[in-house]
C-alpha cells in the first residue's frame, strides 16, 4: 500500500505532482479567450525574477521564464509537457495574479487589393 503522506516519486522525473494539484482540481480556465494561439507574455517585473516565490509551482515558474518572449498557449503546454487544458488554468491563474499578459495573436494582414496595387504601379510609372 502506498503512503499518501509521502510525495510521489519517479526515479527519472523526480517528485511527481498531479495536474489536479497544480490547478486545485479545476479542469477549465475561467477565461474563455485563452485559445491555442493566444499569446502569453511575462509582466516586466516578473521577467526579472520577482515572481519566483515559494507559493508558485515549478510549472508556474517555467511559464514565467519561457514567456519573457511571447509564447502561444499550445507552445507553452508542449514545452511544460502538460495537457492544454491544464496549461490554460495555470496561465489563467498567473494572469489573475498579475504575472502575465495575454492577448490574441496579431491578425494577419489582408492580401492587398490587386486593383489598388495596379493603380499605385500606374501612378509610379507616370512619375
OpenMM code with the backbone's topology and positions (N, CA, C; nanometers):
from openmm import Vec3, app, unit

residues = "UNK UNK UNK UNK UNK UNK UNK UNK UNK UNK UNK UNK UNK UNK UNK UNK UNK UNK UNK UNK UNK UNK UNK UNK UNK UNK UNK UNK UNK UNK UNK UNK UNK UNK UNK UNK UNK UNK UNK UNK UNK UNK UNK UNK UNK UNK UNK UNK UNK UNK UNK UNK UNK UNK UNK UNK UNK UNK UNK UNK UNK UNK UNK UNK UNK UNK UNK UNK UNK UNK UNK UNK UNK UNK UNK UNK UNK UNK UNK UNK UNK UNK UNK UNK UNK UNK UNK UNK UNK UNK UNK UNK UNK UNK UNK UNK UNK UNK UNK UNK UNK UNK UNK UNK UNK UNK UNK UNK UNK UNK UNK UNK UNK UNK UNK UNK UNK UNK UNK UNK UNK UNK UNK UNK UNK UNK UNK".split()
positions = [
    Vec3(0.0842, -0.1183, 0.0000),
    Vec3(0.0000, 0.0000, 0.0000),
    Vec3(0.0882, 0.1239, 0.0000),
    Vec3(0.0490, 0.2262, -0.0750),
    Vec3(0.1264, 0.3491, -0.0880),
    Vec3(0.0964, 0.4419, 0.0280),
    Vec3(0.2022, 0.5016, 0.0830),
    Vec3(0.1870, 0.6001, 0.1895),
    Vec3(0.1483, 0.7331, 0.1258),
    Vec3(0.0259, 0.7794, 0.1492),
    Vec3(-0.0235, 0.9014, 0.0869),
    Vec3(0.0346, 1.0275, 0.1489),
    Vec3(0.1038, 1.0150, 0.2600),
    Vec3(0.1661, 1.1335, 0.3201),
    Vec3(0.2994, 1.1656, 0.2564),
    Vec3(0.3575, 1.0684, 0.1863),
    Vec3(0.4843, 1.0890, 0.1177),
    Vec3(0.4581, 1.1337, -0.0258),
    Vec3(0.5371, 1.2280, -0.0774),
    Vec3(0.5162, 1.2696, -0.2164),
    Vec3(0.5497, 1.1569, -0.3126),
    Vec3(0.4769, 1.1507, -0.4227),
    Vec3(0.5057, 1.0507, -0.5256),
    Vec3(0.6417, 1.0814, -0.5869),
    Vec3(0.7121, 0.9755, -0.6268),
    Vec3(0.8461, 0.9938, -0.6795),
    Vec3(0.8670, 0.9029, -0.7982),
    Vec3(0.9312, 0.9546, -0.8996),
    Vec3(0.9680, 0.8771, -1.0172),
    Vec3(1.1191, 0.8855, -1.0272),
    Vec3(1.1858, 0.7707, -1.0425),
    Vec3(1.3323, 0.7692, -1.0447),
    Vec3(1.3909, 0.8593, -1.1529),
    Vec3(1.3263, 0.8688, -1.2687),
    Vec3(1.3786, 0.9517, -1.3768),
    Vec3(1.3312, 1.0963, -1.3700),
    Vec3(1.2060, 1.1165, -1.3266),
    Vec3(1.1475, 1.2511, -1.3310),
    Vec3(1.1606, 1.3278, -1.2002),
    Vec3(1.1808, 1.2584, -1.0898),
    Vec3(1.1847, 1.3261, -0.9601),
    Vec3(1.0458, 1.3264, -0.8981),
    Vec3(1.0167, 1.4237, -0.8116),
    Vec3(0.8862, 1.4248, -0.7457),
    Vec3(0.7750, 1.4517, -0.8477),
    Vec3(0.6648, 1.3794, -0.8317),
    Vec3(0.5526, 1.3938, -0.9241),
    Vec3(0.4414, 1.4757, -0.8589),
    Vec3(0.3915, 1.5710, -0.9322),
    Vec3(0.2774, 1.6496, -0.8874),
    Vec3(0.1670, 1.6271, -0.9885),
    Vec3(0.0554, 1.5796, -0.9428),
    Vec3(-0.0568, 1.5539, -1.0310),
    Vec3(-0.1112, 1.6854, -1.0869),
    Vec3(-0.1570, 1.6850, -1.2125),
    Vec3(-0.2103, 1.8087, -1.2714),
    Vec3(-0.3224, 1.8724, -1.1899),
    Vec3(-0.4092, 1.7902, -1.1270),
    Vec3(-0.5183, 1.8498, -1.0499),
    Vec3(-0.4672, 1.9222, -0.9255),
    Vec3(-0.3471, 1.8892, -0.8817),
    Vec3(-0.2864, 1.9620, -0.7702),
    Vec3(-0.2429, 2.1004, -0.8161),
    Vec3(-0.1879, 2.1089, -0.9368),
    Vec3(-0.1446, 2.2373, -0.9916),
    Vec3(-0.2609, 2.3333, -1.0105),
    Vec3(-0.3799, 2.2777, -1.0361),
    Vec3(-0.4965, 2.3609, -1.0684),
    Vec3(-0.6003, 2.3621, -0.9566),
    Vec3(-0.5672, 2.3062, -0.8412),
    Vec3(-0.6610, 2.2934, -0.7289),
    Vec3(-0.7909, 2.2252, -0.7716),
    Vec3(-0.7775, 2.1256, -0.8579),
    Vec3(-0.8917, 2.0465, -0.9011),
    Vec3(-0.9696, 2.1029, -1.0179),
    Vec3(-0.9360, 2.2221, -1.0629),
    Vec3(-1.0080, 2.2813, -1.1764),
    Vec3(-0.9627, 2.2176, -1.3070),
    Vec3(-1.0569, 2.2010, -1.3969),
    Vec3(-1.0250, 2.1414, -1.5261),
    Vec3(-1.0396, 2.2408, -1.6404),
    Vec3(-1.0930, 2.3588, -1.6118),
    Vec3(-1.1118, 2.4608, -1.7148),
    Vec3(-1.0710, 2.5964, -1.6602),
    Vec3(-1.0135, 2.6770, -1.7493),
    Vec3(-0.9790, 2.8142, -1.7132),
    Vec3(-1.1066, 2.8971, -1.7052),
    Vec3(-1.1063, 2.9982, -1.6205),
    Vec3(-1.2219, 3.0870, -1.6083),
    Vec3(-1.2375, 3.1743, -1.7323),
    Vec3(-1.1262, 3.2046, -1.7979),
    Vec3(-1.1280, 3.2899, -1.9174),
    Vec3(-1.1691, 3.2073, -2.0389),
    Vec3(-1.2567, 3.2653, -2.1204),
    Vec3(-1.2974, 3.1985, -2.2441),
    Vec3(-1.2064, 3.2330, -2.3609),
    Vec3(-1.1239, 3.3364, -2.3447),
    Vec3(-1.0430, 3.3841, -2.4577),
    Vec3(-0.9053, 3.3207, -2.4654),
    Vec3(-0.8766, 3.2213, -2.3842),
    Vec3(-0.7483, 3.1505, -2.3943),
    Vec3(-0.7632, 3.0396, -2.4978),
    Vec3(-0.7114, 3.0648, -2.6167),
    Vec3(-0.7153, 2.9650, -2.7233),
    Vec3(-0.5750, 2.9087, -2.7426),
    Vec3(-0.5618, 2.8165, -2.8333),
    Vec3(-0.4305, 2.7583, -2.8606),
    Vec3(-0.3310, 2.8617, -2.9104),
    Vec3(-0.3799, 2.9664, -2.9771),
    Vec3(-0.2892, 3.0657, -3.0354),
    Vec3(-0.2839, 3.1967, -2.9572),
    Vec3(-0.3507, 3.2013, -2.8406),
    Vec3(-0.3402, 3.3196, -2.7551),
    Vec3(-0.1947, 3.3356, -2.7124),
    Vec3(-0.1445, 3.4580, -2.7177),
    Vec3(-0.0054, 3.4843, -2.6806),
    Vec3(0.0037, 3.5261, -2.5340),
    Vec3(0.1022, 3.4722, -2.4666),
    Vec3(0.1241, 3.4979, -2.3244),
    Vec3(0.2625, 3.5596, -2.3092),
    Vec3(0.2699, 3.6685, -2.2324),
    Vec3(0.3970, 3.7367, -2.2081),
    Vec3(0.4087, 3.7673, -2.0598),
    Vec3(0.5254, 3.7414, -2.0041),
    Vec3(0.5504, 3.7709, -1.8644),
    Vec3(0.5499, 3.9214, -1.8418),
    Vec3(0.4866, 3.9640, -1.7323),
    Vec3(0.4883, 4.1049, -1.6947),
    Vec3(0.6325, 4.1423, -1.6654),
    Vec3(0.6726, 4.2621, -1.7038),
    Vec3(0.8127, 4.3031, -1.6962),
    Vec3(0.8754, 4.2778, -1.5600),
    Vec3(0.8073, 4.3130, -1.4521),
    Vec3(0.8655, 4.2941, -1.3182),
    Vec3(0.8941, 4.1470, -1.2900),
    Vec3(0.8091, 4.0571, -1.3437),
    Vec3(0.8292, 3.9155, -1.3213),
    Vec3(0.9347, 3.8560, -1.4137),
    Vec3(0.9596, 3.9199, -1.5245),
    Vec3(1.0621, 3.8714, -1.6159),
    Vec3(1.1995, 3.8761, -1.5507),
    Vec3(1.2160, 3.9662, -1.4557),
    Vec3(1.3436, 3.9786, -1.3841),
    Vec3(1.3533, 3.8840, -1.2658),
    Vec3(1.2490, 3.8025, -1.2434),
    Vec3(1.2564, 3.7033, -1.1365),
    Vec3(1.1815, 3.7404, -1.0106),
    Vec3(1.1096, 3.8505, -1.0085),
    Vec3(1.0383, 3.8917, -0.8876),
    Vec3(0.9290, 3.7928, -0.8491),
    Vec3(0.8777, 3.7186, -0.9460),
    Vec3(0.7680, 3.6256, -0.9166),
    Vec3(0.8169, 3.4916, -0.8643),
    Vec3(0.9462, 3.4712, -0.8612),
    Vec3(0.9953, 3.3422, -0.8163),
    Vec3(0.9858, 3.3339, -0.6639),
    Vec3(0.8642, 3.2997, -0.6214),
    Vec3(0.8351, 3.2883, -0.4792),
    Vec3(0.7963, 3.1458, -0.4488),
    Vec3(0.7952, 3.1133, -0.3235),
    Vec3(0.7688, 2.9764, -0.2808),
    Vec3(0.6285, 2.9271, -0.3139),
    Vec3(0.5286, 3.0149, -0.3250),
    Vec3(0.3920, 2.9674, -0.3471),
    Vec3(0.3661, 2.9232, -0.4907),
    Vec3(0.4588, 2.9468, -0.5796),
    Vec3(0.4415, 2.9062, -0.7184),
    Vec3(0.5071, 2.7702, -0.7416),
    Vec3(0.4363, 2.6860, -0.8158),
    Vec3(0.4915, 2.5559, -0.8521),
    Vec3(0.5988, 2.5740, -0.9598),
    Vec3(0.6847, 2.4764, -0.9780),
    Vec3(0.7868, 2.4862, -1.0826),
    Vec3(0.7274, 2.5104, -1.2214),
    Vec3(0.6085, 2.4568, -1.2481),
    Vec3(0.5439, 2.4792, -1.3780),
    Vec3(0.5091, 2.6264, -1.3965),
    Vec3(0.4636, 2.6920, -1.2902),
    Vec3(0.4347, 2.8355, -1.2962),
    Vec3(0.5627, 2.9134, -1.3294),
    Vec3(0.6681, 2.8791, -1.2600),
    Vec3(0.7959, 2.9487, -1.2806),
    Vec3(0.8504, 2.9232, -1.4209),
    Vec3(0.8328, 2.8009, -1.4704),
    Vec3(0.8791, 2.7690, -1.6052),
    Vec3(0.8037, 2.8538, -1.7086),
    Vec3(0.6740, 2.8704, -1.6886),
    Vec3(0.5953, 2.9535, -1.7802),
    Vec3(0.6437, 3.0977, -1.7742),
    Vec3(0.6683, 3.1492, -1.6552),
    Vec3(0.7158, 3.2872, -1.6426),
    Vec3(0.8495, 3.3064, -1.7135),
    Vec3(0.9384, 3.2081, -1.7005),
    Vec3(1.0682, 3.2193, -1.7671),
    Vec3(1.0526, 3.2110, -1.9192),
    Vec3(0.9723, 3.1168, -1.9663),
    Vec3(0.9609, 3.0980, -2.1111),
    Vec3(0.8844, 3.2114, -2.1782),
    Vec3(0.7995, 3.2808, -2.1041),
    Vec3(0.7165, 3.3856, -2.1646),
    Vec3(0.7803, 3.5237, -2.1564),
    Vec3(0.9083, 3.5280, -2.1349),
    Vec3(0.9775, 3.6577, -2.1451),
    Vec3(0.9616, 3.7106, -2.2871),
    Vec3(0.9487, 3.6191, -2.3815),
    Vec3(0.9126, 3.6487, -2.5197),
    Vec3(0.7740, 3.5886, -2.5395),
    Vec3(0.6865, 3.6528, -2.6159),
    Vec3(0.5507, 3.5993, -2.6330),
    Vec3(0.5504, 3.4539, -2.6801),
    Vec3(0.4655, 3.3748, -2.6158),
    Vec3(0.4516, 3.2329, -2.6492),
    Vec3(0.3039, 3.2002, -2.6639),
    Vec3(0.2705, 3.1148, -2.7579),
    Vec3(0.1331, 3.0682, -2.7749),
    Vec3(0.1013, 2.9651, -2.6672),
    Vec3(-0.0257, 2.9594, -2.6280),
    Vec3(-0.0695, 2.8649, -2.5254),
    Vec3(-0.0308, 2.7218, -2.5638),
    Vec3(-0.0493, 2.6850, -2.6896),
    Vec3(-0.0147, 2.5491, -2.7337),
    Vec3(0.1344, 2.5209, -2.7152),
    Vec3(0.2188, 2.6199, -2.7456),
    Vec3(0.3634, 2.6038, -2.7288),
    Vec3(0.3992, 2.5879, -2.5814),
    Vec3(0.3353, 2.6655, -2.4967),
    Vec3(0.3605, 2.6566, -2.3519),
    Vec3(0.3250, 2.5169, -2.3025),
    Vec3(0.2071, 2.4680, -2.3387),
    Vec3(0.1636, 2.3354, -2.2950),
    Vec3(0.2615, 2.2275, -2.3401),
    Vec3(0.3067, 2.2382, -2.4638),
    Vec3(0.4009, 2.1389, -2.5156),
    Vec3(0.5335, 2.1445, -2.4412),
    Vec3(0.5809, 2.2639, -2.4141),
    Vec3(0.7129, 2.2781, -2.3507),
    Vec3(0.7126, 2.2389, -2.2039),
    Vec3(0.5981, 2.2541, -2.1341),
    Vec3(0.5939, 2.2108, -1.9934),
    Vec3(0.5352, 2.0706, -1.9805),
    Vec3(0.5029, 2.0098, -2.0975),
    Vec3(0.4567, 1.8713, -2.1032),
    Vec3(0.3315, 1.8476, -2.0188),
    Vec3(0.2328, 1.9353, -2.0361),
    Vec3(0.1039, 1.9201, -1.9694),
    Vec3(-0.0068, 1.9345, -2.0728),
    Vec3(-0.1236, 1.8774, -2.0441),
    Vec3(-0.2360, 1.8969, -2.1361),
    Vec3(-0.2683, 2.0460, -2.1495),
    Vec3(-0.3181, 2.0844, -2.2657),
    Vec3(-0.3504, 2.2251, -2.2914),
    Vec3(-0.4493, 2.2778, -2.1886),
    Vec3(-0.5476, 2.1967, -2.1501),
    Vec3(-0.6480, 2.2438, -2.0537),
    Vec3(-0.5839, 2.2808, -1.9202),
    Vec3(-0.4854, 2.2045, -1.8775),
    Vec3(-0.4162, 2.2337, -1.7514),
    Vec3(-0.3292, 2.3581, -1.7681),
    Vec3(-0.2599, 2.3688, -1.8806),
    Vec3(-0.1781, 2.4874, -1.9071),
    Vec3(-0.2649, 2.6131, -1.9053),
    Vec3(-0.3850, 2.6045, -1.9630),
    Vec3(-0.4749, 2.7203, -1.9640),
    Vec3(-0.5128, 2.7625, -1.8232),
    Vec3(-0.5396, 2.6669, -1.7356),
    Vec3(-0.5754, 2.7002, -1.5969),
    Vec3(-0.4578, 2.7685, -1.5273),
    Vec3(-0.3369, 2.7163, -1.5477),
    Vec3(-0.2185, 2.7763, -1.4850),
    Vec3(-0.1960, 2.9172, -1.5399),
    Vec3(-0.2089, 2.9347, -1.6711),
    Vec3(-0.1920, 3.0670, -1.7318),
    Vec3(-0.2976, 3.1630, -1.6786),
    Vec3(-0.4199, 3.1157, -1.6648),
    Vec3(-0.5285, 3.1966, -1.6102),
    Vec3(-0.4944, 3.2420, -1.4683),
    Vec3(-0.4414, 3.1511, -1.3872),
    Vec3(-0.4006, 3.1870, -1.2507),
    Vec3(-0.2900, 3.2919, -1.2516),
    Vec3(-0.1915, 3.2737, -1.3397),
    Vec3(-0.0821, 3.3703, -1.3489),
    Vec3(-0.1340, 3.5067, -1.3951),
    Vec3(-0.2319, 3.5066, -1.4845),
    Vec3(-0.2925, 3.6317, -1.5301),
    Vec3(-0.3655, 3.7000, -1.4147),
    Vec3(-0.4466, 3.6242, -1.3418),
    Vec3(-0.5218, 3.6801, -1.2287),
    Vec3(-0.4291, 3.7373, -1.1216),
    Vec3(-0.3117, 3.6782, -1.1059),
    Vec3(-0.2151, 3.7261, -1.0070),
    Vec3(-0.1309, 3.8419, -1.0595),
    Vec3(-0.1498, 3.8785, -1.1858),
    Vec3(-0.0761, 3.9902, -1.2435),
    Vec3(0.0637, 3.9558, -1.2897),
    Vec3(0.0908, 3.8278, -1.3118),
    Vec3(0.2241, 3.7858, -1.3538),
    Vec3(0.2428, 3.7836, -1.5049),
    Vec3(0.1321, 3.7688, -1.5804),
    Vec3(0.1425, 3.7618, -1.7268),
    Vec3(0.0352, 3.8476, -1.7926),
    Vec3(0.0633, 3.8853, -1.9169),
    Vec3(-0.0337, 3.9482, -2.0053),
    Vec3(-0.0769, 3.8420, -2.1049),
    Vec3(-0.2033, 3.8447, -2.1454),
    Vec3(-0.2495, 3.7570, -2.2526),
    Vec3(-0.3161, 3.8434, -2.3585),
    Vec3(-0.2968, 3.8033, -2.4833),
    Vec3(-0.3590, 3.8783, -2.5932),
    Vec3(-0.3749, 3.7858, -2.7124),
    Vec3(-0.4738, 3.8178, -2.7951),
    Vec3(-0.4870, 3.7374, -2.9165),
    Vec3(-0.3686, 3.7644, -3.0085),
    Vec3(-0.3394, 3.6723, -3.0983),
    Vec3(-0.2274, 3.6959, -3.1909),
    Vec3(-0.2583, 3.8139, -3.2816),
    Vec3(-0.1535, 3.8733, -3.3320),
    Vec3(-0.1698, 3.9833, -3.4263),
    Vec3(-0.2366, 3.9268, -3.5512),
    Vec3(-0.3415, 3.9943, -3.5938),
    Vec3(-0.4148, 3.9458, -3.7111),
    Vec3(-0.3255, 3.9531, -3.8343),
    Vec3(-0.3389, 3.8542, -3.9164),
    Vec3(-0.2638, 3.8530, -4.0416),
    Vec3(-0.3184, 3.9640, -4.1306),
    Vec3(-0.2296, 4.0338, -4.1936),
    Vec3(-0.2720, 4.1405, -4.2835),
    Vec3(-0.3452, 4.0794, -4.4021),
    Vec3(-0.4486, 4.1477, -4.4448),
    Vec3(-0.5197, 4.1013, -4.5629),
    Vec3(-0.4286, 4.1142, -4.6837),
    Vec3(-0.4517, 4.0287, -4.7779),
    Vec3(-0.3778, 4.0390, -4.9029),
    Vec3(-0.4157, 4.1703, -4.9694),
    Vec3(-0.3179, 4.2480, -5.0124),
    Vec3(-0.3501, 4.3766, -5.0748),
    Vec3(-0.4434, 4.3577, -5.1943),
    Vec3(-0.5325, 4.4525, -5.2090),
    Vec3(-0.6256, 4.4505, -5.3220),
    Vec3(-0.5461, 4.4696, -5.4511),
    Vec3(-0.5644, 4.3787, -5.5441),
    Vec3(-0.4889, 4.3818, -5.6692),
    Vec3(-0.5151, 4.5106, -5.7478),
    Vec3(-0.6353, 4.5596, -5.7422),
    Vec3(-0.6690, 4.6826, -5.8142),
    Vec3(-0.5933, 4.8028, -5.7569),
    Vec3(-0.5815, 4.8094, -5.6260),
    Vec3(-0.5063, 4.9193, -5.5635),
    Vec3(-0.3594, 4.9108, -5.6040),
    Vec3(-0.3038, 4.7897, -5.6061),
    Vec3(-0.1641, 4.7735, -5.6459),
    Vec3(-0.1427, 4.8191, -5.7914),
    Vec3(-0.2372, 4.7888, -5.8771),
    Vec3(-0.2260, 4.8318, -6.0173),
    Vec3(-0.2274, 4.9849, -6.0270),
    Vec3(-0.3148, 5.0481, -5.9498),
    Vec3(-0.3231, 5.1944, -5.9518),
    Vec3(-0.1931, 5.2575, -5.9010),
    Vec3(-0.1368, 5.1992, -5.7983),
    Vec3(-0.0087, 5.2505, -5.7453),
    Vec3(0.0994, 5.2334, -5.8510),
    Vec3(0.1048, 5.1151, -5.9118),
    Vec3(0.2027, 5.0906, -6.0177),
    Vec3(0.1884, 5.1916, -6.1323),
    Vec3(0.0645, 5.2118, -6.1765),
    Vec3(0.0406, 5.3067, -6.2864),
    Vec3(0.0800, 5.4476, -6.2456),
    Vec3(0.0500, 5.4853, -6.1229),
    Vec3(0.0871, 5.6170, -6.0729),
    Vec3(0.2377, 5.6354, -6.0687),
    Vec3(0.3090, 5.5323, -6.0273),
    Vec3(0.4557, 5.5395, -6.0222),
    Vec3(0.5140, 5.5485, -6.1640),
    Vec3(0.4547, 5.4809, -6.2557),
    Vec3(0.5035, 5.4884, -6.3940),
    Vec3(0.4896, 5.6291, -6.4520),
    Vec3(0.3830, 5.6958, -6.4108),
    Vec3(0.3592, 5.8319, -6.4621),
    Vec3(0.4574, 5.9325, -6.4042),
    Vec3(0.5236, 5.8994, -6.2970),
    Vec3(0.6202, 5.9940, -6.2359),
    Vec3(0.7404, 6.0075, -6.3185),
] * unit.nanometer
topology = app.Topology()
chain = topology.addChain("A")
for resn in residues:
    res = topology.addResidue(resn, chain)
    for name in ("N", "CA", "C"):
        topology.addAtom(name, app.Element.getBySymbol(name[0]), res)
